[in-house]
């Protein structure tokens, strides 16, 4: 198997990027990154593309809502544009895959809800292809609350999606959802083309479970550098068969975010997990 390429989700450095996009990208390039995963890019694709080009970076994947009216984040919601608008912006930036990053917990609690999510994403496969793109989905932990016949809502969703739909598994959130993460990676097989490399202390209660208190913000998450938390990152990465991008992300960076993403890249390179 060809080793994945390292990338970093720009949400990790959202404050720094908002204040100084070009400077932030230049720092990532100096650290050794060659790829990033953009978010909230639809309103300024030409600006982001120019900054990426100036830094020598690419954004092969990006997060944008395709299945909801608003994109939830721990720090607030972002209004969502029409899929065609998203795809045009993504093509301008040079992406290959647009990944929906969040679908509300209540939609994952029934079989009908899961089928609807899969059908909506399947319906966008050909539309995206017209822009030279594919579509994908990124999980949190709400996808693992419900199950039927011992199959989680997430894996039911996978079984209902077009094989061309890409899967990006957030390893920290999958563990938060109670999953044996390396085993899940192995079961997803070649459908899994990207992972979020993220470590931390897993919350005692799934934040999106019915009995959980509302997640007040990313600052509530105890996230750590790779190897310092609960996630079996090395085993999960080794279990992948078709992972193309190992995407570093911190919802809540434990220290200086640029030092943290540098430590994550070192983990990936020193472990032989990325090219």
C-alpha positions as CSV (number, residue, x, y, z in Angstrom):
1,X,0.0,0.0,0.0
2,X,1.2,3.5,-0.8
3,X,1.7,5.5,2.3
4,X,-0.7,8.4,2.9
5,X,0.2,12.0,2.6
6,X,0.2,14.2,5.7
7,X,-2.3,17.1,5.9
8,X,-3.6,19.4,8.5
9,X,-7.2,20.6,9.0
10,X,-7.2,24.4,9.0
11,X,-9.9,24.4,11.7
12,X,-7.1,23.5,14.1
13,X,-5.5,26.9,13.7
14,X,-8.7,28.8,13.0
15,X,-7.8,31.9,15.1
16,X,-4.4,32.2,13.6
17,X,-5.7,31.6,10.1
18,X,-8.4,34.2,10.5
19,X,-5.9,36.8,11.6
20,X,-3.2,36.0,9.1
21,X,-4.1,33.4,6.4
22,X,-0.9,33.8,4.4
23,X,1.4,33.8,7.4
24,X,-0.3,30.8,8.9
25,X,0.1,28.8,5.7
26,X,3.7,29.9,5.4
27,X,4.3,28.5,8.9
28,X,2.7,25.2,8.0
29,X,4.9,24.9,4.9
30,X,8.0,25.7,7.0
31,X,7.0,22.9,9.4
32,X,7.0,20.5,6.5
33,X,3.3,20.2,5.5
34,X,2.5,20.1,1.8
35,X,-1.3,19.6,2.2
36,X,-4.0,21.2,4.2
37,X,-7.7,20.5,4.6
38,X,-9.7,23.7,4.2
39,X,-12.9,24.7,6.0
40,X,-15.3,27.6,5.7
41,X,-13.8,28.2,2.2
42,X,-16.8,28.8,0.1
43,X,-17.0,32.6,0.5
44,X,-13.3,33.2,-0.5
45,X,-12.0,30.5,-2.8
46,X,-9.8,32.7,-5.0
47,X,-8.2,34.3,-1.9
48,X,-7.5,30.9,-0.4
49,X,-6.2,29.5,-3.6
50,X,-3.8,32.4,-4.0
51,X,-2.5,32.0,-0.5
52,X,-2.0,28.2,-0.9
53,X,-0.1,28.8,-4.2
54,X,2.1,31.4,-2.5
55,X,3.0,28.9,0.2
56,X,3.5,25.9,-2.1
57,X,0.6,24.1,-0.4
58,X,-2.4,22.2,-1.8
59,X,-5.8,21.4,-0.4
60,X,-6.9,18.1,-1.9
61,X,-9.7,17.7,0.6
62,X,-11.9,20.3,2.3
63,X,-14.8,20.4,4.8
64,X,-18.1,22.0,3.8
65,X,-21.7,21.2,4.7
66,X,-23.6,19.3,2.0
67,X,-26.5,17.8,4.0
68,X,-27.6,20.5,6.4
69,X,-28.7,24.1,6.4
70,X,-26.1,25.1,9.0
71,X,-22.7,23.6,9.8
72,X,-22.3,23.0,13.5
73,X,-18.9,23.6,15.1
74,X,-18.1,23.6,18.9
75,X,-17.7,27.4,18.6
76,X,-20.9,28.2,16.6
77,X,-22.7,27.4,13.4
78,X,-21.9,28.5,9.9
79,X,-24.7,29.0,7.3
80,X,-24.5,26.6,4.4
81,X,-24.5,27.4,0.7
82,X,-26.0,25.3,-2.1
83,X,-24.0,22.2,-3.1
84,X,-23.2,23.7,-6.6
85,X,-21.8,26.8,-4.9
86,X,-19.6,24.6,-2.7
87,X,-18.4,22.5,-5.6
88,X,-17.5,25.5,-7.7
89,X,-15.5,27.0,-4.8
90,X,-13.8,23.6,-4.2
91,X,-12.8,23.3,-7.8
92,X,-11.3,26.8,-7.8
93,X,-9.1,25.8,-4.8
94,X,-8.1,22.6,-6.6
95,X,-9.7,20.1,-4.3
96,X,-10.5,16.5,-5.3
97,X,-12.9,15.7,-2.4
98,X,-15.5,17.8,-0.5
99,X,-16.3,16.2,2.8
100,X,-19.4,16.9,4.9
101,X,-18.1,17.3,8.5
102,X,-21.2,17.0,10.6
103,X,-24.8,15.8,10.6
104,X,-27.0,16.5,13.7
105,X,-27.3,13.7,16.2
106,X,-31.0,13.3,16.0
107,X,-30.8,12.3,12.3
108,X,-28.6,9.3,13.3
109,X,-31.0,7.8,15.8
110,X,-33.5,6.1,13.4
111,X,-33.0,3.8,10.4
112,X,-35.1,6.2,8.3
113,X,-32.8,9.1,9.3
114,X,-29.7,7.1,8.4
115,X,-31.1,6.1,5.1
116,X,-32.0,9.7,4.3
117,X,-28.5,10.9,5.0
118,X,-27.1,8.2,2.7
119,X,-29.6,9.0,-0.1
120,X,-28.8,12.7,0.1
121,X,-25.1,12.1,-0.2
122,X,-25.5,9.6,-3.0
123,X,-27.6,12.1,-4.9
124,X,-24.6,14.5,-4.9
125,X,-22.1,12.0,-6.4
126,X,-22.8,12.8,-10.0
127,X,-23.2,16.5,-9.4
128,X,-19.8,16.7,-7.8
129,X,-18.3,14.6,-10.6
130,X,-19.4,17.3,-13.0
131,X,-17.0,19.6,-11.2
132,X,-14.2,17.0,-11.2
133,X,-14.9,16.2,-7.5
134,X,-15.9,13.4,-5.2
135,X,-17.9,13.7,-2.0
136,X,-17.3,12.3,1.4
137,X,-18.3,12.2,5.1
138,X,-16.4,12.9,8.3
139,X,-17.8,11.5,11.6
140,X,-18.0,12.8,15.1
141,X,-19.4,10.5,17.8
142,X,-23.2,10.7,17.3
143,X,-23.0,8.2,14.5
144,X,-22.3,5.4,16.9
145,X,-25.1,6.0,19.4
146,X,-27.8,3.9,17.7
147,X,-27.4,0.4,16.3
148,X,-29.6,-2.2,14.6
149,X,-28.7,-5.9,14.6
150,X,-25.4,-5.1,16.2
151,X,-24.5,-2.7,13.4
152,X,-23.9,0.9,14.3
153,X,-25.7,3.7,12.5
154,X,-22.4,4.7,11.0
155,X,-21.7,1.3,9.5
156,X,-25.3,1.1,8.3
157,X,-24.8,4.5,6.6
158,X,-21.6,3.1,5.0
159,X,-23.5,0.1,3.6
160,X,-26.1,2.4,2.0
161,X,-23.7,4.8,0.3
162,X,-22.5,4.7,-3.2
163,X,-19.0,3.2,-3.3
164,X,-17.8,6.4,-4.7
165,X,-18.6,8.3,-1.5
166,X,-15.3,8.7,0.4
167,X,-15.0,8.1,4.1
168,X,-12.9,10.2,6.5
169,X,-12.8,8.6,9.9
170,X,-12.0,10.9,12.9
171,X,-10.1,8.4,15.1
172,X,-10.7,10.4,18.4
173,X,-14.4,10.7,17.8
174,X,-14.8,7.1,16.8
175,X,-13.2,6.1,20.1
176,X,-15.5,8.5,21.9
177,X,-18.3,6.7,20.2
178,X,-17.2,3.5,21.8
179,X,-15.5,1.9,18.8
180,X,-12.5,-0.4,18.7
181,X,-10.9,2.0,16.3
182,X,-8.3,-0.3,14.6
183,X,-11.0,-2.9,14.0
184,X,-13.3,-0.3,12.6
185,X,-10.6,0.9,10.2
186,X,-10.0,-2.6,9.1
187,X,-13.7,-3.2,8.5
188,X,-14.0,0.0,6.4
189,X,-11.3,-1.3,4.1
190,X,-10.8,0.5,0.8
191,X,-13.7,2.8,1.5
192,X,-11.6,4.6,4.0
193,X,-9.5,7.2,2.2
194,X,-8.7,9.7,4.9
195,X,-8.4,9.8,8.7
196,X,-8.2,12.6,11.2
197,X,-5.2,11.9,13.4
198,X,-6.3,13.2,16.8
199,X,-5.5,12.1,20.3
200,X,-6.8,13.0,23.7
201,X,-8.6,11.8,26.8
202,X,-11.9,10.4,25.7
203,X,-15.0,12.0,27.5
204,X,-16.7,9.7,30.0
205,X,-20.0,10.2,28.2
206,X,-20.5,10.6,24.4
207,X,-21.2,14.3,24.1
208,X,-24.0,13.7,21.7
209,X,-25.7,10.9,23.7
210,X,-29.2,11.7,24.9
211,X,-28.0,11.7,28.6
212,X,-25.0,14.0,27.9
213,X,-24.8,17.7,28.8
214,X,-24.5,19.9,25.8
215,X,-21.0,20.4,24.5
216,X,-20.3,24.0,25.3
217,X,-17.3,24.5,23.1
218,X,-14.0,23.0,21.9
219,X,-12.3,24.2,25.1
220,X,-14.0,21.5,27.0
221,X,-12.1,18.8,25.1
222,X,-9.0,17.4,26.7
223,X,-7.0,16.8,23.5
224,X,-3.3,15.8,23.5
225,X,-0.4,15.4,21.1
226,X,-0.3,11.9,19.4
227,X,0.8,9.2,21.8
228,X,-0.2,11.2,24.8
229,X,-3.9,10.2,24.9
230,X,-6.3,7.3,24.7
231,X,-6.4,6.7,20.9
232,X,-4.6,3.8,19.4
233,X,-3.3,5.9,16.5
234,X,-0.5,3.7,15.4
235,X,-2.6,0.6,15.3
236,X,-5.4,2.4,13.5
237,X,-3.1,3.8,10.8
238,X,-1.5,0.4,10.2
239,X,-5.0,-1.2,9.8
240,X,-5.8,1.1,6.8
241,X,-5.6,-0.3,3.3
242,X,-6.4,2.7,1.1
243,X,-5.8,5.8,3.3
244,X,-4.6,8.6,1.1
245,X,-4.5,11.4,3.6
246,X,-3.6,11.4,7.3
247,X,-5.1,14.7,8.4
248,X,-3.9,16.2,11.7
249,X,-6.6,18.0,13.6
250,X,-7.0,19.5,17.1
251,X,-10.5,20.7,18.0
252,X,-8.7,22.1,21.1
253,X,-4.9,22.4,20.8
254,X,-3.2,21.7,24.1
255,X,-0.5,24.4,23.6
256,X,0.8,26.5,20.8
257,X,-1.0,25.2,17.8
258,X,1.9,25.4,15.4
259,X,4.1,23.5,17.9
260,X,1.3,21.0,18.3
261,X,0.8,20.3,14.6
262,X,4.5,20.1,14.2
263,X,4.6,17.4,16.9
264,X,1.8,15.5,15.1
265,X,3.7,15.6,11.8
266,X,6.8,14.3,13.6
267,X,4.7,11.5,15.0
268,X,3.5,10.6,11.5
269,X,6.9,10.8,9.9
270,X,8.9,9.1,12.7
271,X,6.4,6.2,12.8
272,X,6.6,5.7,9.0
273,X,2.9,6.4,8.7
274,X,3.2,9.0,5.9
275,X,5.2,9.4,2.8
